[in-house]
Amino acid sequence: MGSAKRNKNVSGSSVSRQLRRKGSSRIPSRPFVVATFAMTVDGKTTTRNFTPVDFTSREDKLHLFRQRALADAVLIGHTSLKRDNVRLGIPSELQKARRKHRQTPAPIRVVVSDKGRIDNRLNIFQSDISPIIIFSTRRMPRKYRQALREKATIHLTRAQHVNLAAMLGTLRGKYKVRTVACEGGPTLFRALLERGLVDQLNLTIAPHMFGGANAPTLTGLSKEFLPDSVHCSLIDMRVVGEECFLTYRIKHARRRSK
């Protein structure tokens, strides 16, 4: 697009302004969900081996931190958490910006896992920057429940899979979460997207190509089409160096009245 602009790095004061105008959900029963991803020019989010790949710039990493800092909770699937072994914290400058607006230093950290075999030695459990909430099922082995209860609050369902809509409802109703930053992976993002539970997508296009049919795209490895086409509206675009930062608002299909 010819209208792209080269912007300077966003400062902590800019984040403060964004915090003041943070959006609320159109649907009061759940939070506003913002997904943030980076992908190659050919649409890959990682390699076929699903190993951590550092293919984006420092600006993109700062962008991810800023989006995380704007949320009340940050959401990640167990596979991505295990692969990247992240703490899901934010830099001290962004913690100060949150405190300035009477928020907790960092957003609540939320992990989703159907099987619940989550290692309590992962980095996320070695940091007490914010509470950790785990949504899983009764399939979680007892030994994992006992170990994780010392580190996190656990919500278990009797179903085979975590009900994502119910999970978001719990975050909104019980924990007063208004905005969720979803950081993947693609499988979780696709599941949320299929259920109409994503409101905004922040997408960084990095100047690389991986190729390979077995390397996941933004919506994972599934060969199936989404149940319905998802329409996006471009609301912001900026170019920094060789990367393009896009922001899309997800258009939800209107429900027909009975």
C-alpha positions in Angstrom: 0.0 0.0 0.0 1.3 3.4 -0.9 0.1 5.0 2.2 2.4 3.2 4.5 4.4 5.4 6.9 7.8 4.9 8.6 7.1 5.5 12.3 9.6 5.9 15.1 9.6 3.5 18.0 6.6 4.0 20.4 7.7 5.4 23.7 6.4 4.5 27.2 4.3 7.7 27.2 2.6 6.5 24.1 1.7 3.3 25.8 0.3 5.3 28.7 -2.0 7.1 26.3 -3.1 3.8 24.9 -3.8 2.5 28.4 -6.2 5.4 29.0 -8.2 4.6 25.9 -8.1 0.8 26.1 -11.2 -0.7 24.4 -13.9 -2.6 26.2 -15.8 -5.6 24.7 -18.9 -5.1 22.7 -20.1 -8.3 24.4 -20.2 -7.7 28.2 -20.1 -11.4 28.9 -16.5 -11.7 27.8 -13.4 -9.6 27.4 -12.2 -7.9 24.2 -9.7 -10.4 22.7 -6.6 -9.1 20.8 -4.3 -11.6 19.1 -0.7 -10.6 18.3 1.4 -12.6 15.8 4.4 -12.3 13.6 4.7 -14.3 10.3 7.0 -14.6 7.3 6.1 -13.2 3.9 4.8 -16.7 2.9 2.6 -16.8 6.0 4.6 -19.1 8.3 4.7 -18.5 12.0 7.5 -21.0 12.7 9.3 -23.9 11.0 8.0 -27.4 10.4 9.8 -28.5 13.6 7.8 -25.9 15.7 11.1 -24.8 17.3 11.5 -21.2 18.6 12.7 -19.1 15.6 14.0 -15.6 16.1 13.0 -14.0 12.7 11.7 -10.6 13.8 13.4 -7.4 14.9 13.8 -5.8 18.3 11.0 -3.4 17.3 8.6 -6.4 16.9 9.5 -7.8 20.3 8.9 -4.4 21.8 5.6 -4.3 20.0 4.6 -7.6 21.5 5.5 -6.3 25.0 3.4 -3.1 24.4 0.4 -5.1 23.4 0.8 -7.4 26.4 1.0 -4.4 28.7 -2.3 -3.0 27.4 -4.2 -6.1 28.5 -5.7 -7.2 31.8 -4.7 -10.8 31.0 -2.3 -12.5 28.6 -3.4 -15.9 27.1 -1.3 -18.7 25.7 -1.7 -22.3 24.8 0.3 -25.0 26.6 2.2 -26.1 23.4 3.4 -22.6 22.8 4.3 -22.1 26.4 6.3 -25.3 26.5 8.1 -24.6 23.2 9.0 -20.9 24.0 9.3 -21.3 27.8 8.3 -17.7 28.3 7.5 -15.9 31.6 4.9 -13.6 30.0 6.2 -10.6 31.9 6.7 -7.0 30.7 9.7 -4.6 31.0 10.0 -2.3 34.0 9.1 0.8 32.0 5.8 -0.7 31.0 5.2 -1.9 34.6 5.6 1.7 35.7 3.1 2.9 33.1 0.5 0.4 34.4 1.1 1.4 38.0 0.6 5.0 37.0 -2.9 4.1 35.9 -3.6 2.1 39.0 -3.2 -1.2 37.4 -1.3 -4.2 38.5 2.4 -4.3 37.4 1.7 -6.9 34.8 -1.4 -8.7 33.3 -2.7 -11.9 34.7 -1.2 -14.9 32.9 -3.6 -17.5 31.6 -2.6 -20.9 30.3 -5.0 -23.3 28.3 -4.3 -27.0 28.2 -6.8 -29.8 27.5 -4.6 -32.6 28.9 -3.1 -30.5 31.7 0.4 -32.1 31.6 2.1 -28.8 32.4 5.6 -28.9 33.9 5.7 -26.7 37.0 9.4 -26.1 36.3 8.7 -23.9 33.3 9.9 -20.3 33.5 6.4 -18.9 33.9 6.1 -20.6 37.3 9.4 -19.2 38.5 8.2 -15.6 38.3 5.6 -14.0 40.6 5.1 -10.8 38.6 1.4 -11.6 38.3 -1.1 -14.4 39.2 -1.3 -17.4 36.9 -4.6 -19.1 36.0 -4.8 -22.5 34.3 -7.9 -23.7 32.4 -7.8 -27.4 31.8 -10.0 -30.5 32.1 -10.4 -33.5 34.4 -7.8 -35.2 32.2 -5.1 -33.4 34.1 -3.3 -36.1 36.1 -3.5 -35.7 39.9 0.3 -35.3 40.3 0.2 -32.3 38.0 -2.8 -30.8 39.8 -0.9 -31.0 43.2 2.3 -29.5 41.8 0.5 -26.7 39.9 -1.8 -25.7 42.7 1.2 -24.3 44.5 1.9 -22.0 41.6 -1.5 -21.2 40.0 -5.2 -21.1 40.3 -6.7 -24.1 38.4 -10.1 -24.3 36.7 -11.1 -27.8 35.5 -14.0 -28.9 33.3 -15.5 -32.4 33.0 -15.5 -32.0 29.2 -12.8 -33.4 26.9 -11.8 -29.9 25.8 -11.7 -26.5 27.5 -14.8 -24.4 26.6 -13.1 -21.2 25.4 -16.2 -19.1 25.5 -16.8 -20.2 29.1 -13.2 -19.6 29.9 -13.5 -16.0 28.7 -16.7 -15.6 30.6 -14.9 -16.7 33.8 -12.1 -14.2 33.2 -14.6 -11.4 32.7 -17.0 -12.3 35.5 -14.7 -13.6 38.2 -11.4 -11.8 37.5 -12.8 -8.6 36.0 -10.7 -9.0 32.9 -11.8 -6.5 30.2 -9.0 -7.1 27.6 -7.1 -10.3 26.7 -3.9 -10.4 24.8 -3.7 -13.8 23.0 -0.2 -14.8 22.0 -0.9 -18.2 20.4 -0.2 -20.5 19.2 -1.9 -20.9 15.9 -4.1 -23.8 17.1 -5.5 -21.8 20.0 -5.9 -18.8 17.7 -7.8 -20.8 15.2 -10.1 -22.3 17.9 -10.9 -18.8 19.1 -11.4 -17.5 15.6 -13.8 -20.4 14.7 -16.0 -19.5 17.7 -16.1 -15.8 16.9 -14.0 -15.0 20.0 -11.3 -12.7 18.5 -11.9 -9.0 18.1 -8.6 -7.6 16.9 -5.5 -9.0 15.2 -2.1 -7.4 15.3 0.1 -8.9 12.6 3.8 -8.3 11.9 5.1 -9.3 8.4 8.8 -10.1 8.6 11.0 -10.1 5.5 11.7 -13.9 5.4 10.3 -17.0 3.7 10.4 -20.4 5.2 8.3 -22.5 2.8 7.3 -26.1 3.6 3.8 -27.6 3.7 4.4 -28.8 7.3 5.3 -25.3 8.7 2.2 -23.8 10.4 0.5 -20.7 9.2 -1.4 -18.2 11.2 -4.3 -20.7 11.6 -2.2 -23.8 12.2 -1.6 -26.9 10.1 -5.3 -27.8 9.5 -6.1 -28.5 5.8 -9.7 -27.7 6.4 -11.2 -24.3 5.7 -12.5 -22.3 8.6 -16.2 -22.9 9.1 -16.9 -19.5 7.8 -14.8 -16.9 6.1 -13.5 -14.3 8.6 -13.6 -10.7 7.4 -11.1 -8.2 8.7 -11.0 -4.5 8.5 -7.5 -2.8 8.3 -7.5 0.0 11.0 -3.8 0.7 11.2 -0.6 0.1 9.2 3.0 1.2 9.8 6.4 0.3 8.4 9.5 0.2 10.6 12.7 -0.9 8.8 11.8 -3.9 6.7 8.8 -5.0 8.8 5.2 -4.1 8.3 2.9 -3.8 11.3 -0.8 -4.3 10.6 -3.8 -4.0 12.8 -7.1 -5.6 11.8 -10.5 -5.4 13.5 -12.3 -8.7 13.1 -15.8 -8.3 11.7 -18.2 -10.6 13.5 -21.2 -11.9 11.7 -24.5 -10.4 12.9 -26.7 -13.0 14.7 -30.1 -13.3 13.1 -32.9 -12.6 15.5 -35.4 -15.4 15.9 
